[in-house]
Amino acid sequence: MRILLIEDDPSLGSSLQSWLQMDGYAVDWLQRGDQAAAALATHDYQCVLLDRGLPGLDGDAVLTALRAAGALHPRLPVIVITARDTLADRIQGLDLGADDYLIKPFDLEELSARVRAALRRGTTQHSPELRHGAVVLDPAAKRVTLDGEPLPLTAREFTVLQALMRHPTHILSRAQLEEALYGWGEEVESNAIEVHIYNLRKKLGNRFIVTVRNQGYGLAPA
C-alpha cells in the first residue's frame, strides 16, 4: 500500500517515512502543499498524512481541494497530523473532511494504529477482501489465507501479491510492481521483483503467478 506524507518538518518527515516503511508501506514524502495535486493525480494512494501548516499551500486548502475532487479520489482516508490542538482546531479539521486528527507530538505506534484503522474503514466501504481461486487477501488486516489457512508473507511479498490481485486480468510490468513497493527516493534493488515472485510461487504454487515474456507478471485464470 502507498501512503502520501505531506509534512514540512525535515526531521519529523524523515522519521515518519522511515517508520511507515518498516510497517511495509511505500511512502512518498512532500514538504510543500502545492505539490500535493500533482502527486495525487500521478499515483494511487491508500492514505494521506497531512500537516496543516505547510508552505506553498496550507493543509486546509489541500484537504478542501481533495474533498472537492471526491470523484477522483473516492474513499481516500486523510489523517491530519498537526500541533493545532484546541477543540476548535479539531472540529475545523474534521469538518474540512479529515477522517482522523492526530496532535503532535504523538507516539509512532499510535500513528500506525490510526493508519490501520483508516485503511480498514476504507476497505470496508469498497471491496474489503480480494479473492482469486483459493487465495483470499484482506488489505486492511494485511492477512492472506490459502484454502482457509493463514499464509505468512513478508510485507513486500504481501504488497506484490496485493498489486496482482487488485488487477487479476492484467499483466503488470516490473516497473508497475516497483511503483507499488517503493516510495520516492528509496533504492530499488535490481532483482527484488524476481525474488518476491519466486518466494510467492513457493508459497502459493508455481502456477498461481504467470510470467509473460517482455511484459511482466499476472495471475493464472482462477
Secondary structure as GFF3:
##gff-version 3
##sequence-region A 1 222
A	DSSP	beta_strand	2	6	.	.	.	ID=ss1
A	DSSP	alpha_helix	10	22	.	.	.	ID=ss2
A	DSSP	beta_strand	26	30	.	.	.	ID=ss3
A	DSSP	three_ten_helix	33	35	.	.	.	ID=ss4
A	DSSP	alpha_helix	36	42	.	.	.	ID=ss5
A	DSSP	beta_strand	47	50	.	.	.	ID=ss6
A	DSSP	alpha_helix	59	68	.	.	.	ID=ss7
A	DSSP	beta_strand	78	82	.	.	.	ID=ss8
A	DSSP	alpha_helix	87	95	.	.	.	ID=ss9
A	DSSP	beta_strand	100	103	.	.	.	ID=ss10
A	DSSP	alpha_helix	108	125	.	.	.	ID=ss11
A	DSSP	beta_strand	130	132	.	.	.	ID=ss12
A	DSSP	beta_strand	135	138	.	.	.	ID=ss13
A	DSSP	beta_strand	143	146	.	.	.	ID=ss14
A	DSSP	beta_strand	149	150	.	.	.	ID=ss15
A	DSSP	alpha_helix	155	166	.	.	.	ID=ss16
A	DSSP	alpha_helix	174	181	.	.	.	ID=ss17
A	DSSP	alpha_helix	192	204	.	.	.	ID=ss18
A	DSSP	beta_strand	209	212	.	.	.	ID=ss19
A	DSSP	beta_strand	216	219	.	.	.	ID=ss20
###
